Protein backbone atom coordinates (compact mmCIF):
# COMPACT_ATOMS: atom_id res chain seq x y z
CA UNK A 1 0.00 0.00 0.00
CA UNK A 2 1.24 3.49 -0.84
CA UNK A 3 0.08 6.61 0.99
CA UNK A 4 0.00 9.85 -0.94
CA UNK A 5 -0.50 13.17 0.81
CA UNK A 6 -1.43 16.48 -0.74
CA UNK A 7 -1.40 19.73 1.19
CA UNK A 8 -3.44 22.90 0.59
CA UNK A 9 -3.91 26.07 2.59
CA UNK A 10 -6.90 28.31 3.00
CA UNK A 11 -7.78 31.30 5.15
CA UNK A 12 -11.11 31.68 6.87
CA UNK A 13 -12.79 33.26 9.85
CA UNK A 14 -15.03 31.74 12.49
CA UNK A 15 -16.40 32.17 15.98
CA UNK A 16 -17.56 29.74 18.63
CA UNK A 17 -21.01 30.37 20.04
CA UNK A 18 -23.80 27.99 20.97
CA UNK A 19 -27.18 29.77 21.23
CA UNK A 20 -28.46 27.03 23.55
CA UNK A 21 -25.94 28.11 26.20
CA UNK A 22 -26.02 31.31 28.25
CA UNK A 23 -23.67 34.19 27.47
CA UNK A 24 -21.65 33.30 30.58
CA UNK A 25 -21.36 29.64 29.60
CA UNK A 26 -20.31 30.57 26.07
CA UNK A 27 -17.64 32.85 27.49
CA UNK A 28 -16.42 30.23 29.96
CA UNK A 29 -16.26 27.36 27.47
CA UNK A 30 -15.08 29.15 24.36
CA UNK A 31 -13.04 32.01 25.86
CA UNK A 32 -11.78 34.50 23.29
CA UNK A 33 -13.06 32.29 20.44
CA UNK A 34 -16.51 33.57 21.52
CA UNK A 35 -15.80 37.13 20.26
CA UNK A 36 -19.00 37.92 18.28
CA UNK A 37 -17.06 39.52 15.45
CA UNK A 38 -15.07 36.36 14.85
CA UNK A 39 -11.39 35.86 14.14
CA UNK A 40 -9.43 33.99 11.48
CA UNK A 41 -6.78 31.39 10.78
CA UNK A 42 -4.55 30.17 8.00
CA UNK A 43 -5.68 26.57 7.82
CA UNK A 44 -3.43 23.89 6.37
CA UNK A 45 -5.06 20.72 5.14
CA UNK A 46 -3.24 17.45 4.51
CA UNK A 47 -5.20 14.82 2.65
CA UNK A 48 -3.81 11.28 2.52
CA UNK A 49 -5.03 8.74 -0.02
CA UNK A 50 -4.07 5.06 0.22
CA UNK A 51 -3.84 2.68 -2.69
CA UNK A 52 -1.71 0.55 -4.96
CA UNK A 53 0.04 2.37 -7.80
CA UNK A 54 -1.59 1.63 -11.15
CA UNK A 55 0.77 -0.67 -13.11
CA UNK A 56 0.43 1.45 -16.25
CA UNK A 57 0.58 5.02 -14.89
CA UNK A 58 2.51 4.34 -11.67
CA UNK A 59 -0.01 6.52 -9.82
CA UNK A 60 -2.26 5.82 -6.84
CA UNK A 61 -4.46 8.55 -8.26
CA UNK A 62 -3.91 11.42 -10.62
CA UNK A 63 -2.66 14.32 -8.46
CA UNK A 64 -4.24 16.75 -10.89
CA UNK A 65 -7.61 15.17 -10.20
CA UNK A 66 -7.05 15.32 -6.44
CA UNK A 67 -6.11 18.99 -6.81
CA UNK A 68 -9.37 19.66 -8.64
CA UNK A 69 -11.43 17.80 -6.02
CA UNK A 70 -9.78 19.85 -3.25
CA UNK A 71 -10.34 23.06 -5.17
CA UNK A 72 -14.01 22.27 -5.74
CA UNK A 73 -14.92 20.77 -2.38
CA UNK A 74 -12.71 22.73 0.03
CA UNK A 75 -11.20 25.88 -1.48
CA UNK A 76 -14.35 27.21 -3.14
CA UNK A 77 -16.40 26.42 -0.07
CA UNK A 78 -14.07 27.69 2.66
CA UNK A 79 -11.27 29.92 1.39
CA UNK A 80 -11.74 33.54 2.44
CA UNK A 81 -15.13 32.74 3.97
CA UNK A 82 -16.72 33.23 7.35
CA UNK A 83 -17.28 29.56 8.19
CA UNK A 84 -20.28 30.10 10.51
CA UNK A 85 -22.29 32.08 7.96
CA UNK A 86 -21.06 30.97 4.56
CA UNK A 87 -20.57 27.22 4.81
CA UNK A 88 -24.01 25.66 4.71
CA UNK A 89 -22.92 22.36 6.32
CA UNK A 90 -21.46 24.18 9.36
CA UNK A 91 -24.46 26.41 10.08
CA UNK A 92 -25.76 24.22 12.89
CA UNK A 93 -22.33 23.26 14.23
CA UNK A 94 -19.56 24.98 16.11
CA UNK A 95 -16.83 25.33 13.45
CA UNK A 96 -14.07 23.80 15.58
CA UNK A 97 -11.11 22.12 13.97
CA UNK A 98 -12.73 18.76 14.81
CA UNK A 99 -15.99 19.61 13.05
CA UNK A 100 -14.32 21.19 9.99
CA UNK A 101 -12.00 18.18 9.59
CA UNK A 102 -14.98 15.84 9.85
CA UNK A 103 -16.91 17.85 7.27
CA UNK A 104 -13.93 17.80 4.89
CA UNK A 105 -13.74 14.00 5.32
CA UNK A 106 -17.44 13.67 4.46
CA UNK A 107 -17.06 15.92 1.41
CA UNK A 108 -13.96 14.17 0.07
CA UNK A 109 -14.60 10.50 0.79
CA UNK A 110 -17.28 9.94 -1.91
CA UNK A 111 -15.29 11.96 -4.47
CA UNK A 112 -12.09 9.96 -4.21
CA UNK A 113 -12.69 6.94 -6.39
CA UNK A 114 -9.10 5.93 -7.18
CA UNK A 115 -7.47 4.63 -4.00
CA UNK A 116 -9.35 5.44 -0.81
CA UNK A 117 -9.31 8.42 1.51
CA UNK A 118 -7.07 7.37 4.40
CA UNK A 119 -6.61 10.47 6.54
CA UNK A 120 -7.52 14.13 6.74
CA UNK A 121 -5.41 16.37 8.96
CA UNK A 122 -6.48 19.98 9.37
CA UNK A 123 -4.13 22.46 11.07
CA UNK A 124 -5.77 25.53 12.56
CA UNK A 125 -2.32 26.72 13.61
CA UNK A 126 1.06 24.95 13.51
CA UNK A 127 0.42 23.74 17.08
CA UNK A 128 -3.21 22.64 16.83
CA UNK A 129 -4.83 20.19 14.45
CA UNK A 130 -7.59 17.62 14.11
CA UNK A 131 -7.30 14.34 12.28
CA UNK A 132 -10.01 12.09 10.81
CA UNK A 133 -9.69 8.48 9.75
CA UNK A 134 -11.69 5.27 9.72
CA UNK A 135 -11.44 3.39 12.98
CA UNK A 136 -9.42 0.27 12.36
CA UNK A 137 -7.63 1.60 9.29
CA UNK A 138 -4.00 1.14 10.25
CA UNK A 139 -0.97 2.30 8.36
CA UNK A 140 1.03 -0.61 6.99
CA UNK B 1 -16.58 1.19 4.26
CA UNK B 2 -18.59 0.51 7.38
CA UNK B 3 -16.16 1.25 10.18
CA UNK B 4 -16.87 4.44 12.08
CA UNK B 5 -15.11 7.74 11.54
CA UNK B 6 -12.61 8.58 14.23
CA UNK B 7 -11.58 12.13 15.13
CA UNK B 8 -8.37 13.02 16.93
CA UNK B 9 -7.13 16.31 18.26
CA UNK B 10 -3.39 17.03 18.05
CA UNK B 11 -1.61 19.68 20.04
CA UNK B 12 2.08 20.59 20.06
CA UNK B 13 4.03 21.72 23.12
CA UNK B 14 7.66 22.67 23.61
CA UNK B 15 10.25 22.34 26.32
CA UNK B 16 14.03 22.65 26.57
CA UNK B 17 16.01 20.17 28.63
CA UNK B 18 19.41 18.56 28.92
CA UNK B 19 20.42 14.94 29.12
CA UNK B 20 23.42 12.64 29.09
CA UNK B 21 23.20 9.18 27.59
CA UNK B 22 25.16 6.91 29.89
CA UNK B 23 24.39 3.48 31.29
CA UNK B 24 25.89 2.21 34.54
CA UNK B 25 25.45 -1.29 33.13
CA UNK B 26 28.02 -0.64 30.41
CA UNK B 27 31.77 -0.09 30.60
CA UNK B 28 33.26 3.34 29.88
CA UNK B 29 34.40 2.10 26.45
CA UNK B 30 30.99 0.68 25.62
CA UNK B 31 29.25 3.89 26.73
CA UNK B 32 31.59 5.85 24.53
CA UNK B 33 31.15 3.52 21.57
CA UNK B 34 27.33 3.31 21.81
CA UNK B 35 26.42 6.86 22.77
CA UNK B 36 29.28 8.78 21.13
CA UNK B 37 29.19 12.49 21.90
CA UNK B 38 25.88 12.06 23.73
CA UNK B 39 28.01 10.41 26.46
CA UNK B 40 29.78 13.71 27.25
CA UNK B 41 29.79 13.75 31.10
CA UNK B 42 28.52 17.32 31.22
CA UNK B 43 25.46 16.51 29.13
CA UNK B 44 23.88 18.54 26.35
CA UNK B 45 20.41 19.84 25.56
CA UNK B 46 17.61 19.97 23.01
CA UNK B 47 14.51 21.96 22.22
CA UNK B 48 11.98 19.17 22.39
CA UNK B 49 8.58 19.31 20.70
CA UNK B 50 5.84 17.08 22.10
CA UNK B 51 2.81 16.28 19.97
CA UNK B 52 -0.12 14.92 21.99
CA UNK B 53 -2.97 13.13 20.21
CA UNK B 54 -6.29 12.52 21.97
CA UNK B 55 -9.51 11.05 20.63
CA UNK B 56 -13.13 10.76 21.66
CA UNK B 57 -16.63 11.70 20.62
CA UNK B 58 -17.04 15.28 19.39
CA UNK B 59 -19.42 16.94 21.85
CA UNK B 60 -22.43 18.26 19.92
CA UNK B 61 -22.80 21.35 22.10
CA UNK B 62 -19.18 22.50 21.95
CA UNK B 63 -17.87 20.86 18.76
CA UNK B 64 -14.90 19.67 20.80
CA UNK B 65 -13.31 16.36 21.78
CA UNK B 66 -11.94 18.12 24.83
CA UNK B 67 -11.63 21.72 25.86
CA UNK B 68 -8.12 22.84 24.90
CA UNK B 69 -7.74 24.73 28.15
CA UNK B 70 -8.16 21.43 30.06
CA UNK B 71 -5.65 19.61 27.84
CA UNK B 72 -3.12 22.46 28.05
CA UNK B 73 -3.39 22.63 31.82
CA UNK B 74 -2.91 18.87 32.19
CA UNK B 75 0.05 18.62 29.80
CA UNK B 76 1.70 21.70 31.27
CA UNK B 77 1.36 20.37 34.79
CA UNK B 78 2.33 16.75 34.13
CA UNK B 79 5.06 17.22 31.55
CA UNK B 80 6.15 20.73 30.63
CA UNK B 81 6.61 22.10 34.13
CA UNK B 82 8.40 18.90 35.18
CA UNK B 83 10.80 18.81 32.21
CA UNK B 84 11.29 22.38 30.97
CA UNK B 85 14.75 23.81 31.73
CA UNK B 86 15.72 20.69 33.66
CA UNK B 87 18.33 18.02 33.39
CA UNK B 88 16.59 14.68 32.81
CA UNK B 89 19.38 12.77 34.55
CA UNK B 90 19.48 14.99 37.65
CA UNK B 91 16.01 16.47 38.00
CA UNK B 92 13.52 13.84 36.82
CA UNK B 93 13.26 10.87 39.18
CA UNK B 94 12.38 8.37 36.43
CA UNK B 95 15.67 9.08 34.66
CA UNK B 96 18.04 8.89 37.60
CA UNK B 97 18.59 5.22 36.67
CA UNK B 98 16.96 4.91 33.26
CA UNK B 99 18.90 6.33 30.29
CA UNK B 100 17.03 9.46 29.09
CA UNK B 101 17.01 8.56 25.41
CA UNK B 102 14.12 10.15 23.59
CA UNK B 103 12.59 6.67 23.21
CA UNK B 104 12.39 6.49 27.01
CA UNK B 105 11.29 10.13 27.32
CA UNK B 106 8.48 9.47 24.83
CA UNK B 107 7.25 6.44 26.79
CA UNK B 108 7.46 8.40 30.07
CA UNK B 109 5.42 11.28 28.61
CA UNK B 110 2.80 8.77 27.42
CA UNK B 111 2.72 7.23 30.91
CA UNK B 112 2.20 10.66 32.51
CA UNK B 113 -0.55 11.72 30.10
CA UNK B 114 -2.47 8.45 29.99
CA UNK B 115 -4.55 9.56 32.98
CA UNK B 116 -6.00 12.59 31.15
CA UNK B 117 -9.64 12.37 32.25
CA UNK B 118 -11.39 14.22 29.39
CA UNK B 119 -10.35 12.18 26.31
CA UNK B 120 -8.43 9.05 25.32
CA UNK B 121 -4.70 9.47 24.82
CA UNK B 122 -3.92 7.99 21.39
CA UNK B 123 -0.22 8.70 20.90
CA UNK B 124 2.70 10.87 21.85
CA UNK B 125 5.21 12.09 19.26
CA UNK B 126 8.46 13.64 20.48
CA UNK B 127 10.84 15.57 18.24
CA UNK B 128 14.29 15.66 19.79
CA UNK B 129 15.56 17.71 16.86
CA UNK B 130 13.81 18.47 13.61
CA UNK B 131 15.54 15.37 12.19
CA UNK B 132 14.71 12.82 14.90
CA UNK B 133 11.12 12.01 15.81
CA UNK B 134 9.84 9.29 18.15
CA UNK B 135 6.29 8.04 18.43
CA UNK B 136 4.63 5.85 21.05
CA UNK B 137 1.00 4.76 21.22
CA UNK B 138 1.00 2.60 24.35
CA UNK B 139 2.05 -0.83 25.46
CA UNK B 140 0.57 -2.75 22.56
CA UNK B 141 2.41 -0.67 19.98
CA UNK B 142 6.01 -0.24 18.96
CA UNK B 143 8.07 2.89 19.28
CA UNK B 144 8.61 4.40 15.86
CA UNK B 145 11.68 6.43 15.04
CA UNK B 146 11.57 8.67 11.99
CA UNK B 147 14.83 10.18 10.89
CA UNK B 148 14.33 12.79 8.24
CA UNK B 149 17.92 13.33 7.19
CA UNK B 150 21.32 11.72 7.57
CA UNK B 151 22.80 15.02 8.64
CA UNK B 152 24.72 14.49 11.89
CA UNK B 153 23.95 17.78 13.54
CA UNK B 154 22.94 16.92 17.07
Boltz contact constraints between the chains, C-beta under 6 A:
constraints:
  - contact:
      token1: [A, 18]
      token2: [B, 61]
      max_distance: 6.0
  - contact:
      token1: [A, 29]
      token2: [B, 62]
      max_distance: 6.0
  - contact:
      token1: [A, 93]
      token2: [B, 63]
      max_distance: 6.0
  - contact:
      token1: [A, 94]
      token2: [B, 63]
      max_distance: 6.0
  - contact:
      token1: [A, 96]
      token2: [B, 63]
      max_distance: 6.0
  - contact:
      token1: [A, 96]
      token2: [B, 64]
      max_distance: 6.0
  - contact:
      token1: [A, 98]
      token2: [B, 7]
      max_distance: 6.0
  - contact:
      token1: [A, 98]
      token2: [B, 58]
      max_distance: 6.0
  - contact:
      token1: [A, 98]
      token2: [B, 65]
      max_distance: 6.0
  - contact:
      token1: [A, 99]
      token2: [B, 63]
      max_distance: 6.0
  - contact:
      token1: [A, 102]
      token2: [B, 7]
      max_distance: 6.0
  - contact:
      token1: [A, 127]
      token2: [B, 12]
      max_distance: 6.0
  - contact:
      token1: [A, 128]
      token2: [B, 11]
      max_distance: 6.0
  - contact:
      token1: [A, 129]
      token2: [B, 10]
      max_distance: 6.0
  - contact:
      token1: [A, 130]
      token2: [B, 9]
      max_distance: 6.0
  - contact:
      token1: [A, 131]
      token2: [B, 8]
      max_distance: 6.0
  - contact:
      token1: [A, 132]
      token2: [B, 7]
      max_distance: 6.0
  - contact:
      token1: [A, 133]
      token2: [B, 6]
      max_distance: 6.0
  - contact:
      token1: [A, 134]
      token2: [B, 1]
      max_distance: 6.0
  - contact:
      token1: [A, 134]
      token2: [B, 3]
      max_distance: 6.0
  - contact:
      token1: [A, 135]
      token2: [B, 3]
      max_distance: 6.0
  - contact:
      token1: [A, 135]
      token2: [B, 4]
      max_distance: 6.0
  - contact:
      token1: [A, 135]
      token2: [B, 6]
      max_distance: 6.0
  - contact:
      token1: [A, 136]
      token2: [B, 3]
      max_distance: 6.0
